[in-house]
Amino acid sequence: MRTLEATDPDSPAAREAGARVRAWTGGGSIAALLDDVGGVDEVGVAERVAALSTRSIKKASKVHALELAIRMMDLTTLEGKDTPGKVRGLCAKGIRPDPGDPSIPSVAAICVYPAMVPTAVEALRGSGVKVASVATGFPSGQTFTELKILETRMAVEAGADEIDMVIDRGAFLAGDVATVFDEIVAVKAACGPAHLKVILETGELGSLDDVRRASILAMAAGADVIKTSTGKVTPAATLPVTLVMLEAIRAFHRRTGRVVGMKPAGGIRTAKEAIRYLVVLYETLGPRWMTPDLFRFGASSLLNDVIQQLHKERSGRYDGPDRVTLD
């Protein structure tokens, strides 16, 4: 297994990654890992998604699904104009999404740039809401490996509970999968106690076959969660892509025993869409994965619609548009 200079081949992260590759391949290499991934039946995926999208959900189940969707959300602000005040405001909303209704649960995490991690840590202290930080040259991933590792370490030292890294799509598409693998291993080692979400940027991968290959590669390298998108590229999350990634998680768990989470991100804006994702999750991976520890929504505009739909399901009527904040 080729390693980068920035990767310690004797680190626990590297040894564990090697063990996962051997578990999948029966003792082979990274190349053997991807050779054994198999292709994707795109017609079958489309038919499966279409069938699951028509499932009807009873009222009690819908209320539970909407509350769960809120608890699974990562509220995100990743703009060049982000300020400490904006981050503090987002943190307040994450803790109490509807100030007039304390029964609405908090979100899972607030995701910010590394420089904003200390502000988020302070604002979320004692709330139970996690601090997530993008890293590794987000969103392109086109920077030096040493800088990716340093940025990750600094974000964790500043208090980040979770790191959202991006893979080098250029290296992956050029066939240099060893570099992608080794960078994930190195970033995983730099995370220490923090959880690692690996963003595939599926809109740039070109095919569902490559989505599956990148998913298996990321999980073998150490991803705690695999994530569709940065939210900066179109298309971002889609149900077919999410189904392929969930099926990859299922296959990886069966072969290696490792439990990996999933995060669709970008373009999910309505409660109706969120429920469809939860149906696909349940039907593919089952109840064990129906938890914020193993499934997240990357959302910046989803929360308000879910709150409005939740109030409607509880009261039987829609609230006015001023019930929720605009951000």
C-alpha atoms as one frame of an Amber mdcrd trajectory, in Angstrom:
protein
   0.000   0.000   0.000   1.559   3.277  -1.166   1.502   6.040   1.424   2.074
   9.766   1.338   4.933  11.311   3.269   2.333  12.946   5.506   0.877   9.540
   6.407   2.431   7.391   9.112   2.063   3.804   7.833   2.313   2.532  11.404
  -0.404   4.804  12.779  -3.564   3.173  14.154  -5.566   4.801  11.336  -3.301
   3.269   8.676  -3.304  -0.167  10.298  -7.086  -0.153  10.651  -7.511   0.949
   7.028  -5.264  -1.862   5.875  -7.301  -4.335   7.887 -10.524  -3.105   6.269
  -9.054  -3.481   2.789  -8.015  -7.042   3.609 -11.441  -7.803   5.079 -13.130
  -6.671   1.864 -10.686  -8.315  -0.565  -9.547 -11.354   1.381  -6.017 -10.002
   1.523  -5.707  -7.893  -1.629  -4.690  -4.320  -2.435  -6.572  -1.061  -2.919
  -6.788  -1.861  -6.641  -8.331  -5.227  -5.778 -10.747  -3.457  -3.448 -12.144
  -1.348  -6.274 -12.032  -4.172  -8.816 -14.340  -6.108  -6.494 -16.842  -3.296
  -5.924 -19.116  -4.207  -8.837 -21.268  -2.046 -11.062 -24.567  -0.299 -10.458
 -27.825  -1.160 -12.205 -28.960   2.395 -12.931 -32.385   1.303 -14.194 -32.886
  -0.775 -11.061 -31.858   2.148  -8.855 -34.314   4.476 -10.605 -37.142   1.947
 -10.247 -36.371   1.340  -6.577 -36.330   5.078  -5.794 -39.585   5.614  -7.707
 -41.280   2.809  -5.776 -40.092   4.047  -2.384 -41.086   7.626  -3.186 -44.731
   6.631  -3.416 -44.908   5.158   0.093 -47.652   6.744   2.189 -46.969   7.534
   5.848 -49.632   7.784   8.545 -49.920  10.934  10.640 -48.246   9.605  13.796
 -45.344   8.257  11.761 -45.078  11.540   9.853 -44.795  13.542  13.064 -42.056
  11.189  14.279 -40.254  11.451  10.923 -40.354  15.248  10.968 -39.018  15.423
  14.532 -36.295  12.931  13.606 -35.378  14.960  10.516 -34.762  18.012  12.718
 -32.586  16.014  15.110 -30.604  14.775  12.069 -29.869  18.203  10.580 -26.498
  19.872  10.256 -27.252  23.593   9.956 -24.569  25.105   7.781 -23.088  28.485
   6.993 -20.127  28.341   4.621 -19.826  31.755   3.031 -16.968  34.179   2.672
 -19.111  36.805   4.403 -19.673  34.703   7.545 -19.257  36.720  10.741 -19.159
  35.688  14.417 -22.591  37.253  14.813 -24.047  35.180  11.991 -22.553  31.998
  13.455 -23.899  32.791  16.924 -27.344  33.396  15.433 -27.245  30.068  13.592
 -26.157  28.307  16.779 -29.086  29.853  18.672 -31.448  28.607  15.987 -29.876
  25.147  16.098 -30.394  24.907  19.850 -33.970  26.261  19.758 -35.270  26.006
  16.170 -38.633  27.478  17.169 -38.299  29.866  20.124 -42.064  29.737  20.642
 -42.209  25.943  20.882 -39.700  24.270  23.219 -40.976  20.837  22.137 -39.164
  21.233  18.799 -35.858  19.354  19.203 -32.397  20.779  18.643 -30.493  19.972
  15.467 -27.536  17.582  15.378 -24.720  19.999  14.546 -23.689  23.420  13.303
 -21.206  23.255  10.413 -18.811  26.180   9.854 -15.413  27.040   8.435 -12.425
  26.243  10.693 -11.857  29.872  11.707 -15.412  30.014  13.077 -15.107  26.881
  15.224 -14.211  28.748  18.469 -17.261  30.990  18.073 -19.529  27.974  17.518
 -18.001  26.074  20.441 -18.713  28.934  22.811 -22.236  29.507  21.493 -23.166
  25.812  21.720 -21.535  25.056  25.059 -23.735  22.785  27.187 -26.417  22.398
  24.498 -25.556  18.944  23.166 -25.395  20.298  19.617 -22.150  19.261  17.911
 -19.678  21.559  16.189 -18.725  20.417  12.693 -16.001  22.013  10.614 -15.226
  21.655   6.933 -11.547  21.137   6.200  -8.979  19.878   3.668  -9.267  22.759
   1.222 -13.064  22.815   1.114 -14.790  22.812  -1.340 -12.283  21.883  -4.070
  -9.804  19.807  -2.089  -7.073  21.180  -4.344  -4.341  21.978  -1.885  -1.296
  20.301  -0.345  -1.852  17.199   1.761   0.213  18.683   4.586  -2.106  21.693
   4.690  -5.164  19.442   4.720  -3.791  17.604   7.736  -2.788  20.829   9.502
  -6.202  22.414   8.907  -7.892  19.301  10.288  -5.729  19.264  13.412  -6.280
  22.960  14.043 -10.062  22.615  13.686 -10.116  19.720  16.156  -7.847  21.562
  18.584 -10.239  24.541  18.364 -13.056  22.266  19.529 -14.649  20.681  16.452
 -16.467  17.430  17.213 -16.738  16.489  13.542 -14.682  17.128  10.423 -16.222
  17.261   6.945 -13.378  16.635   4.473 -13.504  16.642   0.679 -11.781  14.047
  -1.461  -9.476  15.021  -4.307 -11.884  14.371  -7.176  -9.198  15.108  -9.739
  -7.002  12.343  -8.358  -9.943   9.928  -8.170 -11.076  10.581 -11.745  -7.490
  10.282 -12.983  -7.314   6.804 -11.448  -4.946   7.795  -8.641  -7.094   6.144
  -5.996  -4.091   5.453  -3.752  -3.631   9.193  -3.202  -7.306   9.603  -2.326
  -7.152   6.637   0.033  -3.964   7.786   1.742  -5.251  11.338   2.217  -8.376
  10.046   3.930  -6.250   7.824   6.170  -4.032  10.779   7.067  -6.983  13.074
   7.793  -8.633  10.359   9.875  -5.459  10.125  11.955  -5.416  13.924  12.336
  -9.038  13.895  13.558  -8.147  12.178  16.814 -11.424  11.859  18.745 -13.457
  13.795  16.173 -15.693  11.963  13.724 -14.782  12.137  10.046 -17.331  12.766
   7.296 -15.914  12.254   3.805 -17.513  14.315   1.030 -17.448  12.585  -2.370
 -18.904  15.513  -4.362 -20.995  13.064  -6.349 -22.051  15.697  -8.891 -18.472
  15.673 -10.195 -17.941  11.895 -10.249 -19.889  11.329 -13.443 -21.557   7.938
 -12.869 -23.249   5.854 -10.204 -20.508   3.253 -10.696 -17.939   5.836  -9.563
 -20.187   6.918  -6.675 -20.180   3.325  -5.434 -16.410   2.962  -5.942 -15.682
   6.234  -4.118 -18.022   5.217  -1.286 -16.237   1.897  -0.709 -12.824   3.569
  -0.981 -13.741   6.231   1.592 -15.175   3.710   4.036 -12.150   1.454   3.763
  -9.871   4.437   4.407 -11.692   5.333   7.616 -14.755   7.492   6.969 -17.207
   7.475   9.869 -19.791   9.015   7.531 -19.886   9.320   3.754 -21.453  12.503
   2.401 -22.778  13.328  -1.038 -21.837  16.929  -1.612 -20.352  20.225  -0.548
 -23.499  22.078  -1.563 -21.343  24.142  -3.945 -21.806  21.887  -7.002 -24.955
  20.991  -8.974 -26.333  18.360  -8.860 -25.855  17.837  -5.131 -27.806  15.216
  -3.170 -30.293  13.096  -5.128 -32.286  10.051  -4.078 -30.625   7.719  -6.648
 -27.136   8.746  -5.490 -28.170   8.383  -1.859 -29.575   4.890  -2.506 -26.314
   3.811  -4.162 -24.313   5.112  -1.197 -26.643   3.440   1.316 -26.338   0.141
  -0.539 -22.548   0.545  -0.469 -22.741   1.072   3.310 -24.828  -2.105   3.623
 -22.361  -4.122   1.566 -19.395  -2.719   3.476 -20.991  -3.546   6.821 -21.700
  -7.111   5.728 -18.113  -7.697   4.594 -16.156  -5.844   7.263 -18.524  -5.408
  10.216 -17.875  -1.635  10.236 -20.911   0.608  10.730 -20.690   3.790   8.627
 -23.141   6.688   8.489 -24.527   8.714   5.587 -25.131  12.413   4.942 -26.989
  13.672   1.878 -26.251  17.384   1.534 -27.306  20.123  -0.816 -30.629  20.727
  -2.530 -32.921  19.108   0.067 -35.349  21.923   0.818 -38.749  20.500   1.784
 -40.135  18.259   4.496 -41.641  16.026   1.819 -38.193  15.428   0.328 -36.673
  14.749   3.748 -39.290  12.105   4.501 -38.525  10.396   1.189 -34.867  10.193
   2.192 -35.842   8.668   5.544 -38.000   6.064   3.804 -35.093   5.091   1.534
 -32.807   4.940   4.583 -35.186   2.708   6.551 -35.904   0.362   3.654 -32.207
   0.012   2.772 -30.398  -0.095   6.134 -33.173  -0.593   8.675 -33.925   0.927
  12.088 -30.334   0.790  13.371 -29.408   3.667  11.057 -32.429   5.827  11.987
 -30.409   7.975  14.374 -28.495  11.278  14.174 -25.315   9.334  14.917 -25.621
   7.520  11.584 -27.657   9.776   9.313 -27.570  13.519   8.766 -29.104  16.059
   6.451 -26.832  18.833   5.247 -29.334  21.656   5.252 -29.453  25.417   5.149
 -33.068  25.926   4.087 -34.772  22.655   5.080 -35.373  23.404   8.757 -38.056
  26.071   8.375 -40.222  23.940   6.109 -39.956  20.952   8.432 -41.002  23.102
  11.407 -43.996  24.454   9.498 -45.051  20.963   8.406 -44.630  19.654  11.938
 -46.901  22.371  13.338 -49.415  21.592  10.606 -49.432  17.877  11.458 -49.859
  18.646  15.155 -52.517  21.378  14.874 -54.206  20.597  11.576 -53.471  24.037
  10.116 -50.554  25.941   8.657 -48.894  28.726  10.633 -48.232  32.087   9.080
 -44.853  32.701   7.394 -43.659  34.760  10.372 -43.725  31.706  12.674 -40.125
  30.860  11.802 -37.041  32.956  11.259 -35.902  33.742   7.720 -32.310  32.485
   8.041
